[in-house]
Amino acid sequence: MKDQRQIVGKEGEKQACLYLERLGHRIVAKNWRSEHKELDIISLTEGVLHVVEVKSLTAPVLTEPLSKINAKKMRNLVAATNAFLNSEERKRLPQDLEVVFDIVSIVFFEDETKIEYYPQAYIPTYV
């Protein structure tokens, strides 16, 4: 049985997919896994592969969903993205794609849903 957090998370991912599709994204994968790491949504727009992290909360909230994404989470997203880029699924996509990391923040209120989209929200740095 799913707990409330899982239910909110799945509904948030569903709403994020619908929102991204309205913006012209083609959803390539949802909940793509590599070992213990997961990519919530992978989508395509013209020449761009979007790796989308979705953060969802139910109101009232004491913090914004965006603040739930820290440096460790971003390192895990990059590692999982590298695995995706070397996977069989990637071979079915166009070859020359720019990869960007986006975030969708969702807050569910009683009578409405607030969705905020942050394209290219994270740029990995390498040392």
Stockholm file with secondary structure:
# STOCKHOLM 1.0

chainA/1-127         MKDQRQIVGKEGEKQACLYLERLGHRIVAKNWRSEHKELDIISLTEGVLHVVEVKSLTAPVLTEPLSKINAKKMRNLVAATNAFLNSEERKRLPQDLEVVFDIVSIVFFEDETKIEYYPQAYIPTYV
#=GR chainA/1-127 SS CCCHHHHHHHHHHHHHHHHHHHTTCEEEEEEEEETTEEEEEEEEETTEEEEEEEEEEESSCSSCGGGGCCHHHHHHHHHHHHHHHTSHHHHTSCSSCEEEEEEEEEEECSSCEEEEEEEEEECCCCC
#=GC SS_cons         CCCHHHHHHHHHHHHHHHHHHHTTCEEEEEEEEETTEEEEEEEEETTEEEEEEEEEEESSCSSCGGGGCCHHHHHHHHHHHHHHHTSHHHHTSCSSCEEEEEEEEEEECSSCEEEEEEEEEECCCCC
//
